[in-house]
Amino acid sequence: MLRKIDELPVVLTSFAYRSEYFPELDGMLATIKEHHPEWGIIAGKGPVPGAALPTLEVVSLAGNLHWALPVPLNLDGSEDDWRKVTRMKAWWMSRVWHHLAALEESEPRRVIWLDADARLNGKLDIELEPERETIAAPRDLDPDYPDLDIICSGLLFVQGAAGGPVERILDRWSSACLAQIQDLRPPTVPWLDGDQEVLNEVIADLSDLKDEYKLLKLEHDKYAAYANRDGTTLPGALVDQWQMSRKMKFPECRERDWPPPEEARRRADREKRNYGVSVE
């Protein structure tokens, strides 16, 4: 029987790496606490000054912790900095997954990532089988690149048991991203690639697992609605993505006045629409 995600115990997670993202994370978490006050939260901010490796201060279900990335980032002020930092997400998701195991949280584990610059406009209404291994993410069908059919990772939900296919995907994704942080390849797509492109590759490489879990491809304009450059948003979106990447990808854009002020982004009277979810 299908159940909505807001009826299930879920851990929401995200991090802010670099100070520009700190207020973004705080604003995002405020919308989670408003619409899903019952969810657990694991969130991090970094880097911690003076640490030998990139380290984040973590507010977890076990109290305050420090988590260190196992490899150096070697940021140099170029556009590759953004590409490396995004790849930290894969390691973080795997770390959160295994952190819950260490706390002996009941299975299946359910973790949802939301980018720090996202804002939730209402309760998430994703429907899923509560005991089935599941990955859910918005599907991006870019009309400019019709041959590319990918899932995005600005919102990413994972559900599964220890040693299951979802855990295998998370761990492989983490390993691949950590390797690429140390030896960053050229972009494989017409834009600056990040963690989500690696995730899509891992899912494709582990195609032998496809019958062991369900991949939910969500409506992009509902669950990952990109805000326009003039600050307008899509009606009916449950999740607005404010695209801090427009500021952070390129060194010449770092001083850009973006995103808009917080009060300009929060709307209580969003139009609500019904959207379907395709299952593949």
C-alpha positions in Angstrom: 0.0 0.0 0.0 1.3 3.4 -0.9 1.8 6.0 1.8 2.8 9.7 1.6 6.2 10.6 2.8 4.8 13.0 5.4 3.2 10.0 7.1 6.6 8.2 7.6 9.6 8.8 9.9 12.2 10.5 7.8 15.6 12.2 8.4 16.1 15.4 6.5 19.7 16.2 5.8 21.8 18.9 4.1 25.0 20.9 4.6 26.4 24.3 3.9 30.0 24.4 2.8 31.4 28.0 2.6 29.9 30.9 4.5 27.7 32.1 1.7 25.6 29.0 2.2 25.0 29.4 5.9 22.0 31.7 5.7 20.7 29.5 2.9 20.8 26.4 5.0 19.1 28.2 8.0 16.3 29.4 5.7 15.8 26.0 4.2 15.6 24.3 7.6 13.1 26.8 8.8 10.7 25.7 6.0 11.3 22.0 6.9 10.5 22.7 10.6 7.4 24.6 9.5 5.9 21.8 7.2 7.5 18.7 8.7 8.2 19.4 12.4 8.2 15.7 13.2 11.2 14.9 11.0 14.7 14.4 12.4 17.4 16.7 11.0 21.1 16.1 10.4 22.8 19.3 9.1 26.3 20.5 8.8 28.3 23.8 8.3 31.9 24.1 7.2 34.7 24.4 6.8 35.9 24.3 10.4 38.9 26.6 10.6 42.3 24.9 11.3 41.2 21.3 10.5 43.6 19.2 8.5 40.9 18.0 6.1 37.6 19.7 5.1 35.5 19.4 8.2 31.9 20.3 9.1 30.2 21.0 12.4 27.3 18.6 12.4 24.0 18.8 14.4 22.9 15.1 14.4 20.5 12.9 16.2 23.4 11.9 18.5 24.3 15.5 19.4 27.0 17.8 18.0 29.7 16.1 16.0 32.6 16.9 13.5 32.7 15.0 10.2 35.9 15.3 8.1 35.9 14.6 4.4 38.5 11.8 3.9 40.2 13.6 1.1 41.5 17.2 0.6 39.4 19.5 -1.6 42.4 21.6 -2.8 40.1 24.6 -3.7 41.9 27.1 -5.9 39.3 29.8 -6.6 38.4 28.4 -10.0 35.1 27.1 -11.3 36.3 23.6 -10.4 35.8 24.5 -6.7 32.0 24.3 -7.2 32.3 21.0 -8.9 34.4 19.5 -6.1 32.1 20.9 -3.3 29.0 19.4 -4.9 30.6 16.0 -5.0 30.8 16.1 -1.2 27.1 15.4 -1.2 27.6 11.8 -2.1 30.0 11.2 0.8 27.7 13.1 3.1 24.6 11.0 2.1 26.5 7.8 2.6 27.8 9.1 6.0 24.3 10.0 7.2 23.1 6.6 6.1 25.7 4.7 8.1 25.4 7.2 11.0 21.7 6.1 11.3 22.8 2.5 11.4 25.2 3.2 14.2 22.3 4.7 16.1 20.4 1.5 15.5 17.6 3.4 13.9 14.7 1.1 12.8 14.7 -0.1 9.2 14.1 0.7 6.6 16.2 3.9 6.9 14.7 6.9 5.2 16.8 10.0 4.3 15.9 13.0 2.2 18.4 15.5 1.0 17.4 19.0 0.2 19.8 21.6 -1.2 20.5 24.5 1.2 19.2 27.1 -1.3 15.8 25.3 -1.7 12.7 26.4 0.0 9.7 24.2 0.9 6.3 25.7 0.2 4.1 22.9 1.8 4.1 19.3 2.9 5.9 16.9 0.6 3.3 14.5 -0.8 5.5 11.9 -2.5 3.8 8.5 -2.4 5.8 5.4 -2.0 5.8 1.8 -0.8 7.0 2.2 2.8 9.0 -1.0 3.0 10.4 -1.2 -0.5 14.0 -0.1 -1.4 13.4 3.2 -3.1 15.2 6.2 -4.7 13.1 9.2 -5.6 14.3 12.4 -7.3 13.0 15.0 -9.8 13.4 14.0 -13.4 15.1 16.7 -15.6 14.1 16.6 -19.3 15.9 19.6 -20.7 14.4 20.5 -24.1 17.8 21.9 -25.2 19.3 18.4 -24.7 16.6 15.9 -25.6 19.0 13.0 -25.5 19.7 13.5 -21.8 17.2 12.0 -19.3 18.6 12.3 -15.8 17.4 12.6 -12.3 18.5 15.6 -10.3 19.8 15.6 -6.7 18.6 18.9 -5.4 16.0 16.8 -3.7 16.9 13.2 -3.2 15.0 10.6 -1.1 16.5 7.2 -0.3 14.9 4.3 1.6 16.3 0.9 2.3 17.8 -1.6 4.6 21.4 -2.4 5.6 23.3 -4.1 2.8 20.5 -3.5 0.3 20.7 -2.1 -3.2 20.1 1.5 -2.1 23.0 1.3 0.3 25.2 -0.2 -2.5 24.3 2.7 -4.7 25.0 5.3 -2.0 28.4 3.8 -1.2 29.4 3.5 -4.9 28.3 7.1 -5.5 30.4 8.2 -2.5 33.5 6.3 -3.7 33.2 7.7 -7.2 32.7 11.3 -6.1 35.6 11.1 -3.6 37.9 9.7 -6.4 36.8 12.5 -8.7 37.4 15.2 -6.1 41.1 14.0 -6.0 41.3 13.7 -9.8 38.6 15.9 -11.3 37.7 14.9 -14.9 36.4 17.3 -17.5 32.6 17.8 -17.5 30.7 14.9 -19.2 27.7 17.1 -20.1 27.3 20.5 -21.8 27.3 22.3 -18.4 29.6 22.1 -15.3 28.8 18.7 -13.9 28.4 17.8 -10.2 27.3 15.0 -8.0 24.0 14.3 -9.8 25.8 13.4 -13.0 27.9 10.9 -11.1 24.8 9.5 -9.4 23.2 8.9 -12.8 26.3 7.1 -14.0 26.3 4.9 -10.9 22.7 3.9 -11.3 23.4 3.1 -15.0 26.5 1.0 -14.1 24.6 -0.9 -11.4 21.7 -1.8 -13.8 21.8 -5.3 -12.5 20.1 -3.9 -9.3 17.2 -2.3 -11.2 14.7 -5.0 -10.3 15.7 -4.8 -6.6 14.6 -1.2 -5.9 12.2 1.3 -7.3 13.3 4.5 -8.9 10.6 7.2 -8.6 11.1 10.0 -11.2 9.3 13.0 -9.8 7.7 16.0 -11.5 10.5 18.5 -11.9 8.4 21.6 -11.8 6.8 20.6 -8.6 9.8 19.2 -6.6 12.7 21.2 -8.1 11.2 24.3 -9.6 14.0 26.7 -10.7 13.4 30.3 -9.7 13.7 32.7 -12.7 16.5 35.2 -12.8 14.0 38.0 -12.1 13.1 36.3 -8.8 9.7 34.9 -10.0 8.8 31.3 -9.2 6.6 28.6 -10.8 3.0 28.5 -9.5 2.2 25.2 -7.7 5.8 24.2 -6.8 6.3 22.5 -3.5 10.0 23.1 -3.7 11.6 26.2 -5.1 15.3 25.9 -6.1 17.0 29.3 -5.8 20.1 28.3 -7.7 23.0 29.6 -5.6 25.1 27.9 -8.3 24.4 30.9 -10.5 26.6 32.9 -8.0 29.0 30.2 -6.9 30.1 28.4 -10.0 32.1 31.2 -11.6 34.6 33.4 -9.7 33.5 36.5 -11.6 29.9 36.0 -10.2 30.8 35.7 -6.5 29.8 39.2 -5.7 26.5 38.9 -7.5 23.5 40.0 -5.5 21.7 36.6 -5.6 19.5 35.0 -4.4 16.8 37.6 -3.4 16.3 38.4 0.2 14.6 35.7 2.3 11.4 37.6 2.7 11.0 37.9 -1.0 11.2 34.1 -1.4 8.7 32.9 1.1 5.1 32.8 0.0 2.3 31.3 2.1 -0.3 31.5 -0.7 1.3 29.3 -3.3 -1.2 27.9 -5.8 -1.5 24.1 -5.3 -1.8 21.7 -8.2 -1.9 17.9 -8.4 1.0 16.3 -10.2 1.6 12.7 -11.1 4.7 10.6 -10.4 6.1 8.3 -13.0 7.6 5.0 -11.9 10.3 3.4 -13.9 
